[in-house]
């Protein structure tokens, strides 16, 4: 058994692969098509995209031409953060389905709790309206799970403590990597059986040149990227690395080793010096 065949169980009972393939900052067209095709060839069965990436059609084409059964691929896409009304959410979802060329997605999540040009502003009321739309999409079986992304503890609680909530979020996709583990939002999620998905698990590549991490990785005979991804898994999150070459794609799946408790504690003590932190937790 490899990490590619291991799953988490979401709070609604469906299973999701522990390791996903991310497509953020992967250009639509040949670049995305080739990357996703190679990921599926290597054995990835969880593909993450978003309307805001403008590559849903390329992702869908790669899935279609993979020769794999649709039921064997977990597909997740995202509602744009700018869509903050019930009808916009319904319309955007239909647009994503059409671009993907699919009859349903396995997970549909709100990309952000605010429009990106208004980061940090309060959209509590609007997020509840959008969530009502996602619940209706879920009820129709058009999304097997629904969730959120970039939601901090306040944003999660806005939904969780809402007396009209019918379906609890299954996932919260946040920036998560060695040195930036967002303990507050992770605790809120875990207390409510919400899976944390880790985007930018390599800090958009910034971790790869860290000499301290390289030294620890050398102890296990692995690359720094493999160490960083294993760290995410050992902390119960689902990392979403992206890569383009089949060599790097495959390298990111070779995670059959265990980080010692002592080294895990060392890694947890790292202080972040990379990236941007939209959740504010």
NORDADA-V90545 format. One line per field, one symbol per residue. ss: DSSP state (a for helix, b for strand, c for the rest). phi: phi as a letter, one per 30 degrees, with the letter a starting at -180 (. if undefined). burial: # if it has 24 or more other C-alpha atoms within 12 Angstrom, else .. A space follows every 10 residues. Layout:
ss: ???
phi: ???
burial: ???
This chain:
ss: ccaaacbbbc ccccbbbccb bbccccccca aaaaaaaaaa aacccbbbcc aaaccaaaaa aaaaacccca aacbbbbbbc cccccaaaaa aaaaaaaaaa ccccbcbbbb cccccaaacc cccaaaaaaa aaaaaaaaac ccbccbbbbc ccaaaaaaaa cccccccccc bbbbbcbccb ccaaaaaaaa acccbbbbbc ccaaaaaaac aaaaaaaaaa cccaaaaaaa aaaacccbbb bccccaaaaa accccccccc aaaaaaaacc cccccccccc c
phi: .cddccbccd dcjdcbedcc ccbdicddje ddedddeddd ddkebbccba eddhbedddd ddddddidde dccccbbbde dddbbedddd ddddddeddd icdacdabbd dadadddbej dcbedddddd dedddddded idbdababbi dddddddedd cddcdcbdec bbcbdaaejb cheddddedd dchcddccch dchhjdddcd ddddddddec ibdddddddd edddciccdb dcacdddddd edcdbdacdd eddddddddd cdbbibbddi d
burial: ..##..##.# ##..###### ####.###.. .######### .######### ########## ###..#...# ..######## ######.### .######.## .#.####### #####..... ..##.##### ########.. .######### ########## ......#### ########## ###.###### .######### ####..##.# ..#..##... .######### ########## ####....## ######.##. ..##..##.. ...#..###. #
